[in-house]
Amino acid sequence: MLNIALPKGRLGQKVYDMFEKAGFDCPSIKEENRKLIFENEEKCVRYFWVKPSDVAIYVERGAADIGVCGKDILLEYEPDIYELLDLDIGKCRMAVAAKKDFRDNTKSTLRVATKFANIAKNFYAKKGRDIDIIHLNGSIEIAPILGLSDVIVDIVETGTTLKENNLEVFDTIVPISARLIANKANFKFKEEEIRRLTTDLEKQISEGE
């Protein structure tokens, strides 16, 4: 049985559609219910829905053989997994944003509001910039407006929320997209199925371009 962790939400639905096309279908996953685990014994596949930020934990710990999560999660938490494939969906970017009139005073410590502390630290460490991380979990856009921070480091998709709050992107840190990941130990035992799936997904991605 191949155990697959999918992120809840629209991204997970897109990913499942790709897996289904690859022959790893599980019809019960499309039924209207609140179940979280779905099996297709005939295809030897088991899916389960988890919070997007938890997918890497399930895979790293071996509860899932493979899973799909954003590159932002991999960069932030650095789980000990194999990153097998960029699925070329769920595309956005990790960026630095601030009020439109922001000017960086390099003589003072830069206050950075974010839930991606490691990504922010690594980015500014390369610049040799002294920063103070303010860890927030939501509504990060209001931090610079209320004077809590100078800048924010966050995921930007369309930029609409930033514009509506009179903020703009000042720097792009890294492009983000969904990645197929695998547990290192389980990969050795289920390599054939995982490689078959990966090959088919690669074909789907190339044909979609």
N, C-alpha and C positions, 0 to 999 in steps of 0.2 A: 504494500500500500504506500503510495507516494503522498505525503502530507504537505499540503500547500497553504500557507498563510496569505490571505488577501486583505488589503486595506479596505475598511468600510468606506462607502461613498461612491461617487461617480468614477473615480479612478479604478477602484476595485471592479466595478461593473465592466469597464473597458478592458481591463486585464483578463477577466474571466472570458470575455468574448474571444480574445486572442487565444487563450488556452483551449477553448472549445473548438475553435477552427483547427487547432493543432492535434485534435483527436483526444483531448483530455476532458471530455464533457461529463457533466454531472447534472442531469435535468432537474433534480430536486432543488437545486440552488435558486431556480427561477420561480419557485412556488412562493405565494404570498404568506409568509409566516415570520415568526420571530426567532427561528432556529439560528444557531451560529455555526453548527457543524453539519456538513453534507457529504455523503459517501456515494460512490458508484463502484460497487464491488466488482462488477464486470470489467471495468476499466482500471481497477485497482488504484483508485484515486480518492483522496479525502480532502475537502476544502474546509477552511474555517475563516470567518470574518473576525478581524481584530482591529483595534485602533491603529491608524497608520503609523504612529510613532512607536508602537509596540511590536510591529512585524519583525524588526531586526532582533529583538530580544527572543522571540519565539524561535527564530532560525538559529541564532547563536547558541541557544541552550538546547537545541535538538528536538524541541516539541514539534517543529516544522522542518521538513527536509529542505524546502525552498520557500521563497516568498518574494513579494514585490514591495519596495519602499522607495521613497525619494532620496536622491543623492544628498540632500540636506541632512537627513537622519544619519547617513553613513559618515558624513564629514563631522557632524557634531558629536556623535557617540563613539565613533571608531570601533564598531563591533568586529569581533574576530570571525569573519565569514569570507566566503568567496563571492566576489562581485562578477557575475557571469555575463551580463548583457545590459546595454542601454536600450530600453524599450521604445525610446523616442516619443513617449507620451507624458502627459502631466508636466509639460514644459513651462518653466518660469525662471526666475533668477534670484540669487541672494544679493541684496544691494544695501548700500548705505544711503539713507535719506535724511533730509533735514528741512527746516523752514527755508523758503526761497532766498531770504536775505542772509543766510548763514555764511559766515566766514571763519575758517578754522584759525584760532589763535594758538599756534604751536608752543607758545610759552607756558600755557596752562594745560592741566590734565583734561583730556577729552572725555566727557561723560557720554557713555554709550548705553542706550536702553535696548534690550534684546532678550529673546529666549534662546538664542543660539550663541551662548557665551564662548564656547571653544572656537567656533568659526570666527567670531569677532576678534578674539585674542590672537589667533594665528594670523589673521589679516593685518592687524595693526602692528604685531610684532615684526613682521617683514618690513613695515614702514619705519620701524623704530619709534613708534608713537606711543606716548604714555597715556593709558586710558583707565577709566573707572567704569566697570561693568555694573549696570543696574538691571538686575534680572526681573523681567516681567513675563507674564503668561498670556496676556490678552490686551487688546486696545493699546498696542504699543505706539500707534500714531499720535496719541495725545500727549505722550511724554515730552517732546520738544515744545509743543504748544503751551503746556503748563509750566515750562521751565525746569522740568525734572531732569531732562537730558539735553545734550547739544545735538546729538544725532541718534538715529535708530538703525539697527541692522536687522533686516527682516526679508521674508520672501515677497517678491513683487511679481504679480502676474500681468495685470493690465495697467496698473498704476492709477486706476480710477480713485481708489480710496485715498491715495496720497494727494492727488489733485484736489479732491473735495475737502481735504483738511489743510490746504495751502502748503503742502510739502512737495519736494521733488527729489529725484534720485541724483546723488552726487558721485556715486561710484558703484560699479558692478563688481561684486566679489567673485562670483562663479555662476555659470549656468546650471540649472537644476532640471532633472527629469527622473522618471521612474526607472529603477534598476531591478533586474532579476538577481536574487542573491541565494546562496546555498550554504547549508551547514557543512563544515569541512569534513567531519567524520562520516556523516551520512552520505555525502557525495561519493565516497569511495565504494559504498555498498549499492548505491542506486545510480551509478554514473551513466549506465546505458540509457535508462529512461530520461534522466535529466538532460543528457546531451541530445537525445532525440527531440525533446521539447524545445531546447534552446535552438537547435538547427531550424526547426519549423518556424519559431518566432523570428529568427533572423531573416528567413525567407519572406515572412509577412511584412516585416519592416522595410526590406529592400523593395518589395513590390508596391508598397504604399507610397514610396518616394517618387 
